């Protein structure tokens, strides 16, 4: 029997679908074929159990067990192709009689290899050295169609469960109910309620369709008995077919020549000649939309970086407060990911809701106005395999070759994006809409301290409590409302003040 046929069979067994692909491949190399005639005992109650049996062909009856089916007690159950027995028993002997009803072929995994069914991660047999994103996507299997996900305390959050986390964990749950030869090619999702950071999320998978080439899954993310997010995903076997690509990758600097967010932040921390506490406060606020943690408004001295490296290709125009609804940047996950190709698609689903969510707000920044954005829906299409721990270019829209928001209206913004690998091939693209809310900063907070509006500043004149004044040159940034006087005394903002000595 060819090993590929065995792997394909095993990948349809619900018990094995939650395993890392590498574990399924290893099990395929260790199984033994067992053949039985109709009426023959596969195992008798009390006899030594030699392994876990997966039914390849035929049917068996298990007698001497009490099973409740549709409120009726049954003393026997029938099993067929893709079912299994001998797993999960606490003893080393059969707990019931197992009899072949027809000519039967089973694949038996010897008991000494049963630890393969208990990996440390659903993505890798071992969990040592995993990247943060891969740990975020580590779900706990509860049943064949139910998983539990968590928000890691060391991961960045946004005062609620991050939308990208809901997308990625839902996709991970769906992926772990599909055979490993199929990969997601499209997903569509809706955000229904705000998720609570402090409690787990239960992901319930509905197996809508299993075909030879395609499979469809619906996933409901549940907290406190309420569905907070729902996702519909379609999976397809890798197949050869017609190919064309009308969108071309724009000419942008290579990622090796650009600075990451972390490197930019470190530079800004050490540029000015004044107290580091002020530098930390200022820079952490500047990176607020990138690195928010759940206590960011009360504890701005701590900075929680994203688990991905991002390198912007184009600087913002510092001459205006508003910006075009477009963006382009390189990104890749920090660290090394496991080789499971399905994991890499879940990872880019996680990253797709980061900076992307605020693009439609770029043209609408105003002085003294606080703008919030919440994800409403999100769709993705995957075209080619890729690795999320290698550089991917976020570019989109045929017209502008960048992430684009063609429209915002009725309190909603719409944005779309294409992603290219370094070869210039489109790997995937996505579309999403966001709800936005604006309120005047003077009424948005109960704090009576004056706020200073810093909008794409070229320089800031700073006066500390000892009345010493400093001039700080600041690279362009997004508009922010900074309550600096709350901690640092009076701050005066000046545009184009030039380079003046410390007063």
Secondary structure, DSSP 4 states (H G I P E B T S, - for coil): --HHHHHHHHTTSHHHHTS-HHHHHHHHHH-EEEEE-TT-EEE-TTSBP-EEEEEEES-EEEEEEEEEETTEEEEEEEE-TT-EES-S-SSSB-SSEEEESSSEEEEEEEGGGGGGGS-SSSS-S--TT--HHHHHT--EEEETTEEEE---TTS---SS--HHHHHHHHHHHHHTTS-TTEEEEEEEEEE-SPPPTTS-EEEEEEEEEE-SSEEEEEEEEEETTEEEEEEEEEEEE-----------------GGGS--HHHHHHHHHHHSSS-HHHHHHHHHHHTHHHH--TTTTT-TT-----SEEEEESS---TT-S---SEE-EEEEESS---S-HHHHHHHHHHHTTSGGGGGGGGGG--TTEEEEEEEEEEEEEE-S---TTS-EEEE--TTTSSEEEEEEETTEEEEEEEEE-TTS-EEEEEEEEEEEEEEEHHHH-S--SPPEEE-S-SEEEEE-TT--EEEEE------EEE-THHHH--EEEESS-------
